[in-house]
Amino acid sequence: MGVLQPAAQEKTGKIKNSRTSDTVMEFIMYVIAAVFLLILIYPLFFIVIASFSDPSAVAGGQVWLFPKGFTLDGYKELLRHDNIWTGYRNTILYTVIGTVIGLAVNISAAYALSRKDLTGRKYISLYFIFTMFFNGGLIPTFLTIRDFQLYDTFLVMVLPFSVGVYNIIVARTFFQTSIPGDLWEAAQIDGCGNLRYFARVVLPLSKAIVAVLGLWIAVGYWNSYFNALIYLKNPDMYPLQLILRNILITNQMQSGMGTGEAAQIALRLANMMRYSVIIVATVPIMCVYPFVQKYFNQGVMIGAVKE
């Protein structure tokens, strides 16, 4: 016992040292994570407080943690434009309908490509991947949309660009790694067809990837303005992002063309609206994140890693 006691004490000391080093390492990792979190969050926080601050205080670097010269003039000037609400309506419609169409197209294609009994599956996958690196360009795309009578229509915002090859690849990997092949064999024994199996078995087991792809697609439609800029000419069909862009450009042009006190006032409003526009455009879509957060990590990791 006298011989074993020093060995036991030495082992206990090593365990304590190991726990201490683990605690120190964990503390360091938390500090590093907190620093990175601050670096990511502070720009967003700054935009919020700058939108409520006097533009001269923002330009002078006086705004750090709290608004300086609190004012709502930027929001008042922005919401004075009636087409803001038209833009919100159009963007919500484009986002909701476009997300539904995008999910239907991408999820269906991904499931089909995940099936080993699909004839020519590798060649079809290569065909999809090829389009990620090469495309016809803007002018051929515009001519194609015009020839299909989609120019300046509602469908041009939700139909031609609904297929996302990256989304298909992620969802295909999810189906390959998360849906056992034995389920399909069991479903066939019970007389279940392909469509019924997909709707009744696969989709209920794929809530994570559906939520993730739905979020990605919705954010893409919400932030989209270039397609509207190219393929829409009716202002009543413009999405919110394009309307906000036009408002900013108009205000900047007015401030540049004016002289004296009127130019200074116009420039002040333009600077204030710059931050207000970001808040108005991003807050609604950010409200969606909490509802899909529980699926987000799981869907991304399973869909991106093939075991």
C-alpha positions as YAML, in Angstrom:
chain: A
units: angstrom
residues:
- id: 1
  name: MET
  ca: [0.00, 0.00, 0.00]
- id: 2
  name: GLY
  ca: [2.88, 2.32, 0.80]
- id: 3
  name: VAL
  ca: [4.33, 1.65, -2.65]
- id: 4
  name: LEU
  ca: [1.03, 2.24, -4.50]
- id: 5
  name: GLN
  ca: [0.10, 5.43, -2.68]
- id: 6
  name: PRO
  ca: [2.70, 7.71, -4.38]
- id: 7
  name: ALA
  ca: [1.69, 6.30, -7.79]
- id: 8
  name: ALA
  ca: [-1.97, 7.03, -7.05]
- id: 9
  name: GLN
  ca: [-1.13, 10.54, -5.90]
- id: 10
  name: GLU
  ca: [0.90, 11.11, -9.06]
- id: 11
  name: LYS
  ca: [-2.01, 9.90, -11.20]
- id: 12
  name: THR
  ca: [-4.44, 12.15, -9.30]
- id: 13
  name: GLY
  ca: [-2.11, 15.11, -9.84]
- id: 14
  name: LYS
  ca: [-1.98, 14.43, -13.57]
- id: 15
  name: ILE
  ca: [-5.78, 14.32, -13.74]
- id: 16
  name: LYS
  ca: [-6.03, 17.64, -11.88]
- id: 17
  name: ASN
  ca: [-3.45, 19.23, -14.21]
- id: 18
  name: SER
  ca: [-5.33, 17.87, -17.21]
- id: 19
  name: ARG
  ca: [-8.62, 19.34, -15.95]
- id: 20
  name: THR
  ca: [-6.93, 22.67, -15.28]
- id: 21
  name: SER
  ca: [-5.44, 22.79, -18.78]
- id: 22
  name: ASP
  ca: [-8.83, 21.84, -20.26]
- id: 23
  name: THR
  ca: [-10.49, 24.65, -18.31]
- id: 24
  name: VAL
  ca: [-7.88, 27.16, -19.48]
- id: 25
  name: MET
  ca: [-8.22, 25.97, -23.07]
- id: 26
  name: GLU
  ca: [-12.01, 26.18, -22.87]
- id: 27
  name: PHE
  ca: [-11.78, 29.71, -21.48]
- id: 28
  name: ILE
  ca: [-9.44, 30.76, -24.31]
- id: 29
  name: MET
  ca: [-11.81, 29.29, -26.91]
- id: 30
  name: TYR
  ca: [-14.75, 31.15, -25.37]
- id: 31
  name: VAL
  ca: [-12.78, 34.41, -25.47]
- id: 32
  name: ILE
  ca: [-11.85, 33.87, -29.13]
- id: 33
  name: ALA
  ca: [-15.47, 33.00, -29.99]
- id: 34
  name: ALA
  ca: [-16.70, 36.11, -28.15]
- id: 35
  name: VAL
  ca: [-14.25, 38.30, -30.10]
- id: 36
  name: PHE
  ca: [-15.38, 36.87, -33.43]
- id: 37
  name: LEU
  ca: [-19.01, 37.25, -32.39]
- id: 38
  name: LEU
  ca: [-18.40, 40.90, -31.53]
- id: 39
  name: ILE
  ca: [-16.68, 41.47, -34.88]
- id: 40
  name: LEU
  ca: [-19.70, 40.02, -36.68]
- id: 41
  name: ILE
  ca: [-22.45, 41.65, -34.62]
- id: 42
  name: TYR
  ca: [-21.06, 45.16, -34.16]
- id: 43
  name: PRO
  ca: [-21.46, 46.26, -37.83]
- id: 44
  name: LEU
  ca: [-25.14, 45.30, -37.64]
- id: 45
  name: PHE
  ca: [-25.51, 47.08, -34.32]
- id: 46
  name: PHE
  ca: [-23.77, 50.15, -35.73]
- id: 47
  name: ILE
  ca: [-26.20, 50.28, -38.67]
- id: 48
  name: VAL
  ca: [-29.13, 50.23, -36.24]
- id: 49
  name: ILE
  ca: [-27.84, 53.06, -34.02]
- id: 50
  name: ALA
  ca: [-26.62, 55.05, -37.04]
- id: 51
  name: SER
  ca: [-30.11, 54.96, -38.55]
- id: 52
  name: PHE
  ca: [-31.38, 56.83, -35.46]
- id: 53
  name: SER
  ca: [-28.44, 59.26, -35.25]
- id: 54
  name: ASP
  ca: [-27.66, 62.63, -36.73]
- id: 55
  name: PRO
  ca: [-25.68, 62.16, -40.00]
- id: 56
  name: SER
  ca: [-23.04, 64.70, -38.95]
- id: 57
  name: ALA
  ca: [-22.39, 62.72, -35.75]
- id: 58
  name: VAL
  ca: [-22.05, 59.50, -37.77]
- id: 59
  name: ALA
  ca: [-19.71, 61.14, -40.28]
- id: 60
  name: GLY
  ca: [-17.66, 62.63, -37.44]
- id: 61
  name: GLY
  ca: [-17.14, 59.22, -35.81]
- id: 62
  name: GLN
  ca: [-19.08, 60.16, -32.67]
- id: 63
  name: VAL
  ca: [-21.46, 57.18, -32.85]
- id: 64
  name: TRP
  ca: [-20.07, 54.10, -31.13]
- id: 65
  name: LEU
  ca: [-22.50, 52.45, -28.73]
- id: 66
  name: PHE
  ca: [-25.51, 54.76, -28.55]
- id: 67
  name: PRO
  ca: [-27.30, 57.05, -31.03]
- id: 68
  name: LYS
  ca: [-26.16, 60.67, -31.11]
- id: 69
  name: GLY
  ca: [-28.71, 63.34, -31.89]
- id: 70
  name: PHE
  ca: [-31.62, 60.88, -31.91]
- id: 71
  name: THR
  ca: [-33.89, 61.41, -34.92]
- id: 72
  name: LEU
  ca: [-36.44, 59.51, -37.00]
- id: 73
  name: ASP
  ca: [-36.19, 61.77, -40.04]
- id: 74
  name: GLY
  ca: [-34.55, 59.05, -42.14]
- id: 75
  name: TYR
  ca: [-37.44, 56.65, -41.57]
- id: 76
  name: LYS
  ca: [-40.03, 59.40, -42.03]
- id: 77
  name: GLU
  ca: [-38.52, 60.44, -45.36]
- id: 78
  name: LEU
  ca: [-38.24, 56.83, -46.49]
- id: 79
  name: LEU
  ca: [-41.80, 55.85, -45.56]
- id: 80
  name: ARG
  ca: [-43.10, 59.01, -47.20]
- id: 81
  name: HIS
  ca: [-42.76, 57.17, -50.51]
- id: 82
  name: ASP
  ca: [-45.98, 55.25, -51.15]
- id: 83
  name: ASN
  ca: [-44.28, 52.76, -53.46]
- id: 84
  name: ILE
  ca: [-42.47, 51.32, -50.42]
- id: 85
  name: TRP
  ca: [-45.64, 49.42, -49.51]
- id: 86
  name: THR
  ca: [-46.07, 48.28, -53.11]
- id: 87
  name: GLY
  ca: [-42.51, 46.99, -52.99]
- id: 88
  name: TYR
  ca: [-43.20, 45.12, -49.75]
- id: 89
  name: ARG
  ca: [-46.27, 43.50, -51.28]
- id: 90
  name: ASN
  ca: [-44.43, 42.46, -54.44]
- id: 91
  name: THR
  ca: [-41.40, 41.17, -52.55]
- id: 92
  name: ILE
  ca: [-43.53, 39.10, -50.17]
- id: 93
  name: LEU
  ca: [-45.38, 37.56, -53.11]
- id: 94
  name: TYR
  ca: [-42.17, 36.87, -55.03]
- id: 95
  name: THR
  ca: [-40.56, 35.37, -51.94]
- id: 96
  name: VAL
  ca: [-43.45, 33.14, -50.89]
- id: 97
  name: ILE
  ca: [-44.38, 31.86, -54.35]
- id: 98
  name: GLY
  ca: [-40.77, 31.65, -55.50]
- id: 99
  name: THR
  ca: [-39.78, 29.68, -52.40]
- id: 100
  name: VAL
  ca: [-42.63, 27.20, -52.91]
- id: 101
  name: ILE
  ca: [-41.70, 26.70, -56.56]
- id: 102
  name: GLY
  ca: [-37.99, 26.51, -55.74]
- id: 103
  name: LEU
  ca: [-38.53, 23.89, -53.04]
- id: 104
  name: ALA
  ca: [-40.78, 21.81, -55.28]
- id: 105
  name: VAL
  ca: [-38.26, 21.86, -58.15]
- id: 106
  name: ASN
  ca: [-35.03, 21.43, -56.19]
- id: 107
  name: ILE
  ca: [-36.25, 18.85, -53.68]
- id: 108
  name: SER
  ca: [-37.86, 16.74, -56.41]
- id: 109
  name: ALA
  ca: [-34.75, 16.84, -58.60]
- id: 110
  name: ALA
  ca: [-32.49, 16.07, -55.64]
- id: 111
  name: TYR
  ca: [-34.54, 13.05, -54.61]
- id: 112
  name: ALA
  ca: [-34.60, 11.70, -58.15]
- id: 113
  name: LEU
  ca: [-30.80, 12.05, -58.43]
- id: 114
  name: SER
  ca: [-30.34, 10.32, -55.08]
- id: 115
  name: ARG
  ca: [-32.07, 7.16, -56.33]
- id: 116
  name: LYS
  ca: [-29.60, 4.55, -57.53]
- id: 117
  name: ASP
  ca: [-32.14, 3.04, -59.91]
- id: 118
  name: LEU
  ca: [-32.43, 6.28, -61.93]
- id: 119
  name: THR
  ca: [-31.18, 5.57, -65.46]
- id: 120
  name: GLY
  ca: [-28.35, 7.91, -66.48]
- id: 121
  name: ARG
  ca: [-28.10, 9.41, -63.01]
- id: 122
  name: LYS
  ca: [-24.38, 10.27, -63.34]
- id: 123
  name: TYR
  ca: [-24.81, 11.96, -66.71]
- id: 124
  name: ILE
  ca: [-27.77, 14.00, -65.48]
- id: 125
  name: SER
  ca: [-25.74, 15.07, -62.45]
- id: 126
  name: LEU
  ca: [-22.85, 16.12, -64.69]
- id: 127
  name: TYR
  ca: [-25.29, 18.08, -66.83]
- id: 128
  name: PHE
  ca: [-26.49, 19.99, -63.77]
- id: 129
  name: ILE
  ca: [-22.96, 20.58, -62.46]
- id: 130
  name: PHE
  ca: [-21.84, 21.86, -65.89]
- id: 131
  name: THR
  ca: [-24.30, 24.75, -65.58]
- id: 132
  name: MET
  ca: [-22.61, 25.88, -62.37]
- id: 133
  name: PHE
  ca: [-19.48, 26.82, -64.32]
- id: 134
  name: PHE
  ca: [-20.81, 27.73, -67.76]
- id: 135
  name: ASN
  ca: [-23.94, 29.58, -68.86]
- id: 136
  name: GLY
  ca: [-25.21, 31.42, -71.90]
- id: 137
  name: GLY
  ca: [-24.76, 34.89, -70.42]
- id: 138
  name: LEU
  ca: [-27.08, 37.80, -69.88]
- id: 139
  name: ILE
  ca: [-28.07, 38.58, -73.49]
- id: 140
  name: PRO
  ca: [-29.03, 34.99, -74.50]
- id: 141
  name: THR
  ca: [-30.94, 34.64, -71.22]
- id: 142
  name: PHE
  ca: [-32.80, 37.88, -71.89]
- id: 143
  name: LEU
  ca: [-33.68, 36.78, -75.43]
- id: 144
  name: THR
  ca: [-34.89, 33.41, -74.16]
- id: 145
  name: ILE
  ca: [-37.12, 35.01, -71.54]
- id: 146
  name: ARG
  ca: [-38.51, 37.41, -74.14]
- id: 147
  name: ASP
  ca: [-39.24, 34.58, -76.58]
- id: 148
  name: PHE
  ca: [-41.11, 32.67, -73.87]
- id: 149
  name: GLN
  ca: [-43.31, 35.76, -73.28]
- id: 150
  name: LEU
  ca: [-42.07, 36.10, -69.71]
- id: 151
  name: TYR
  ca: [-40.64, 39.60, -69.99]
- id: 152
  name: ASP
  ca: [-42.32, 42.09, -67.64]
- id: 153
  name: THR
  ca: [-44.55, 39.44, -66.08]
- id: 154
  name: PHE
  ca: [-44.92, 38.11, -62.56]
- id: 155
  name: LEU
  ca: [-43.58, 34.70, -63.55]
- id: 156
  name: VAL
  ca: [-40.24, 36.09, -64.67]
- id: 157
  name: MET
  ca: [-39.40, 36.74, -61.02]
- id: 158
  name: VAL
  ca: [-40.21, 33.26, -59.73]
- id: 159
  name: LEU
  ca: [-39.95, 30.73, -62.56]
- id: 160
  name: PRO
  ca: [-36.81, 31.00, -64.77]
- id: 161
  name: PHE
  ca: [-34.30, 31.05, -61.90]
- id: 162
  name: SER
  ca: [-36.01, 28.61, -59.55]
- id: 163
  name: VAL
  ca: [-33.45, 25.82, -60.10]
- id: 164
  name: GLY
  ca: [-30.38, 26.04, -57.89]
- id: 165
  name: VAL
  ca: [-27.77, 23.39, -58.64]
- id: 166
  name: TYR
  ca: [-26.00, 23.89, -55.33]
- id: 167
  name: ASN
  ca: [-29.30, 23.37, -53.50]
- id: 168
  name: ILE
  ca: [-29.91, 20.20, -55.49]
- id: 169
  name: ILE
  ca: [-26.48, 18.82, -54.62]
- id: 170
  name: VAL
  ca: [-26.93, 19.53, -50.90]
- id: 171
  name: ALA
  ca: [-30.40, 17.97, -50.83]
- id: 172
  name: ARG
  ca: [-29.27, 14.97, -52.88]
- id: 173
  name: THR
  ca: [-26.48, 14.26, -50.39]
- id: 174
  name: PHE
  ca: [-29.00, 14.55, -47.56]
- id: 175
  name: PHE
  ca: [-31.28, 11.95, -49.15]
- id: 176
  name: GLN
  ca: [-28.37, 9.60, -49.87]
- id: 177
  name: THR
  ca: [-27.07, 9.68, -46.30]
- id: 178
  name: SER
  ca: [-30.25, 10.07, -44.26]
- id: 179
  name: ILE
  ca: [-32.98, 8.06, -46.01]
- id: 180
  name: PRO
  ca: [-32.30, 4.29, -45.74]
- id: 181
  name: GLY
  ca: [-32.85, 2.28, -48.91]
- id: 182
  name: ASP
  ca: [-34.69, -0.37, -46.89]
- id: 183
  name: LEU
  ca: [-37.60, 2.03, -46.46]
- id: 184
  name: TRP
  ca: [-38.25, 2.01, -50.20]
- id: 185
  name: GLU
  ca: [-38.12, -1.78, -50.32]
- id: 186
  name: ALA
  ca: [-40.58, -2.01, -47.43]
- id: 187
  name: ALA
  ca: [-42.85, 0.55, -49.09]
- id: 188
  name: GLN
  ca: [-42.84, -1.45, -52.33]
- id: 189
  name: ILE
  ca: [-43.94, -4.58, -50.47]
- id: 190
  name: ASP
  ca: [-46.89, -2.58, -49.11]
- id: 191
  name: GLY
  ca: [-47.78, -1.48, -52.64]
- id: 192
  name: CYS
  ca: [-46.52, 2.11, -52.31]
- id: 193
  name: GLY
  ca: [-45.59, 3.94, -55.52]
- id: 194
  name: ASN
  ca: [-42.83, 6.48, -56.09]
- id: 195
  name: LEU
  ca: [-44.92, 9.62, -55.64]
- id: 196
  name: ARG
  ca: [-46.70, 8.32, -52.56]
- id: 197
  name: TYR
  ca: [-43.41, 7.18, -51.02]
- id: 198
  name: PHE
  ca: [-41.85, 10.57, -51.70]
- id: 199
  name: ALA
  ca: [-44.81, 12.47, -50.21]
- id: 200
  name: ARG
  ca: [-45.63, 10.19, -47.27]
- id: 201
  name: VAL
  ca: [-42.19, 8.91, -46.23]
- id: 202
  name: VAL
  ca: [-39.32, 10.98, -47.62]
- id: 203
  name: LEU
  ca: [-40.63, 14.50, -47.06]
- id: 204
  name: PRO
  ca: [-41.68, 13.98, -43.40]
- id: 205
  name: LEU
  ca: [-38.15, 12.66, -42.72]
- id: 206
  name: SER
  ca: [-36.55, 15.62, -44.50]
- id: 207
  name: LYS
  ca: [-37.88, 18.58, -42.52]
- id: 208
  name: ALA
  ca: [-34.34, 19.76, -41.72]
- id: 209
  name: ILE
  ca: [-33.13, 20.04, -45.31]
- id: 210
  name: VAL
  ca: [-36.47, 21.47, -46.49]
- id: 211
  name: ALA
  ca: [-36.26, 24.19, -43.83]
- id: 212
  name: VAL
  ca: [-32.66, 25.04, -44.72]
- id: 213
  name: LEU
  ca: [-33.25, 25.18, -48.48]
- id: 214
  name: GLY
  ca: [-36.45, 27.14, -47.91]
- id: 215
  name: LEU
  ca: [-34.52, 29.73, -45.92]
- id: 216
  name: TRP
  ca: [-31.76, 29.98, -48.53]
- id: 217
  name: ILE
  ca: [-34.24, 30.35, -51.38]
- id: 218
  name: ALA
  ca: [-36.40, 32.86, -49.48]
- id: 219
  name: VAL
  ca: [-33.40, 35.05, -48.62]
- id: 220
  name: GLY
  ca: [-32.32, 34.95, -52.26]
- id: 221
  name: TYR
  ca: [-35.72, 36.11, -53.49]
- id: 222
  name: TRP
  ca: [-36.01, 38.74, -50.76]
- id: 223
  name: ASN
  ca: [-32.64, 40.31, -51.61]
- id: 224
  name: SER
  ca: [-33.01, 40.00, -55.38]
- id: 225
  name: TYR
  ca: [-33.13, 43.21, -57.40]
- id: 226
  name: PHE
  ca: [-30.97, 42.54, -60.49]
- id: 227
  name: ASN
  ca: [-33.52, 40.29, -62.20]
- id: 228
  name: ALA
  ca: [-36.20, 42.93, -61.67]
- id: 229
  name: LEU
  ca: [-33.84, 45.59, -63.01]
- id: 230
  name: ILE
  ca: [-33.31, 43.61, -66.22]
- id: 231
  name: TYR
  ca: [-36.63, 41.86, -66.81]
- id: 232
  name: LEU
  ca: [-39.25, 44.28, -65.43]
- id: 233
  name: LYS
  ca: [-40.28, 47.66, -66.81]
- id: 234
  name: ASN
  ca: [-43.55, 48.22, -64.93]
- id: 235
  name: PRO
  ca: [-42.79, 50.14, -61.69]
- id: 236
  name: ASP
  ca: [-45.86, 48.62, -60.05]
- id: 237
  name: MET
  ca: [-44.15, 45.22, -60.21]
- id: 238
  name: TYR
  ca: [-40.81, 46.32, -58.73]
- id: 239
  name: PRO
  ca: [-39.65, 44.47, -55.59]
- id: 240
  name: LEU
  ca: [-38.71, 46.33, -52.44]
- id: 241
  name: GLN
  ca: [-34.95, 46.18, -53.05]
- id: 242
  name: LEU
  ca: [-35.22, 47.86, -56.44]
- id: 243
  name: ILE
  ca: [-37.54, 50.56, -55.10]
- id: 244
  name: LEU
  ca: [-35.16, 51.32, -52.23]
- id: 245
  name: ARG
  ca: [-32.26, 51.45, -54.67]
- id: 246
  name: ASN
  ca: [-34.12, 53.94, -56.86]
- id: 247
  name: ILE
  ca: [-35.04, 56.09, -53.86]
- id: 248
  name: LEU
  ca: [-31.41, 56.27, -52.74]
- id: 249
  name: ILE
  ca: [-30.17, 57.13, -56.23]
- id: 250
  name: THR
  ca: [-32.84, 59.82, -56.63]
- id: 251
  name: ASN
  ca: [-31.99, 61.44, -53.30]
- id: 252
  name: GLN
  ca: [-28.27, 61.41, -54.03]
- id: 253
  name: MET
  ca: [-28.85, 62.98, -57.44]
- id: 254
  name: GLN
  ca: [-31.03, 65.70, -55.92]
- id: 255
  name: SER
  ca: [-28.41, 66.50, -53.30]
- id: 256
  name: GLY
  ca: [-25.75, 66.68, -56.01]
- id: 257
  name: MET
  ca: [-27.73, 68.99, -58.29]
- id: 258
  name: GLY
  ca: [-28.86, 71.44, -55.62]
- id: 259
  name: THR
  ca: [-26.95, 74.37, -54.19]
- id: 260
  name: GLY
  ca: [-26.74, 76.14, -50.87]
- id: 261
  name: GLU
  ca: [-28.89, 75.19, -47.91]
- id: 262
  name: ALA
  ca: [-31.30, 73.07, -49.97]
- id: 263
  name: ALA
  ca: [-28.41, 70.87, -51.13]
- id: 264
  name: GLN
  ca: [-27.20, 70.45, -47.56]
- id: 265
  name: ILE
  ca: [-30.67, 69.36, -46.40]
- id: 266
  name: ALA
  ca: [-30.99, 66.92, -49.31]
- id: 267
  name: LEU
  ca: [-27.54, 65.49, -48.59]
- id: 268
  name: ARG
  ca: [-28.39, 65.12, -44.90]
- id: 269
  name: LEU
  ca: [-31.58, 63.20, -45.74]
- id: 270
  name: ALA
  ca: [-29.72, 61.01, -48.23]
- id: 271
  name: ASN
  ca: [-27.13, 60.09, -45.61]
- id: 272
  name: MET
  ca: [-29.81, 59.33, -43.03]
- id: 273
  name: MET
  ca: [-31.81, 57.19, -45.43]
- id: 274
  name: ARG
  ca: [-28.74, 55.11, -46.29]
- id: 275
  name: TYR
  ca: [-28.92, 53.30, -42.95]
- id: 276
  name: SER
  ca: [-32.71, 53.35, -42.71]
- id: 277
  name: VAL
  ca: [-32.95, 51.54, -46.03]
- id: 278
  name: ILE
  ca: [-30.81, 48.68, -44.71]
- id: 279
  name: ILE
  ca: [-33.02, 48.28, -41.62]
- id: 280
  name: VAL
  ca: [-36.26, 48.40, -43.61]
- id: 281
  name: ALA
  ca: [-34.94, 45.85, -46.11]
- id: 282
  name: THR
  ca: [-33.39, 43.32, -43.72]
- id: 283
  name: VAL
  ca: [-35.47, 43.23, -40.53]
- id: 284
  name: PRO
  ca: [-38.48, 41.36, -42.01]
- id: 285
  name: ILE
  ca: [-36.43, 38.49, -43.46]
- id: 286
  name: MET
  ca: [-34.32, 38.28, -40.29]
- id: 287
  name: CYS
  ca: [-37.50, 37.55, -38.33]
- id: 288
  name: VAL
  ca: [-37.74, 34.23, -40.21]
- id: 289
  name: TYR
  ca: [-34.45, 32.86, -38.85]
- id: 290
  name: PRO
  ca: [-35.64, 31.93, -35.32]
- id: 291
  name: PHE
  ca: [-38.33, 29.67, -36.76]
- id: 292
  name: VAL
  ca: [-35.88, 27.52, -38.74]
- id: 293
  name: GLN
  ca: [-32.84, 27.76, -36.47]
- id: 294
  name: LYS
  ca: [-33.43, 24.34, -34.89]
- id: 295
  name: TYR
  ca: [-33.25, 22.71, -38.33]
- id: 296
  name: PHE
  ca: [-30.45, 24.84, -39.73]
- id: 297
  name: ASN
  ca: [-27.30, 23.20, -38.34]
- id: 298
  name: GLN
  ca: [-28.61, 19.68, -38.79]
- id: 299
  name: GLY
  ca: [-29.72, 20.25, -42.36]
- id: 300
  name: VAL
  ca: [-26.52, 21.94, -43.46]
- id: 301
  name: MET
  ca: [-24.17, 19.40, -41.88]
- id: 302
  name: ILE
  ca: [-26.04, 16.31, -43.08]
- id: 303
  name: GLY
  ca: [-26.57, 17.76, -46.53]
- id: 304
  name: ALA
  ca: [-22.97, 18.85, -46.96]
- id: 305
  name: VAL
  ca: [-21.09, 15.79, -45.65]
- id: 306
  name: LYS
  ca: [-21.33, 12.44, -47.35]
- id: 307
  name: GLU
  ca: [-20.46, 9.53, -45.09]
...
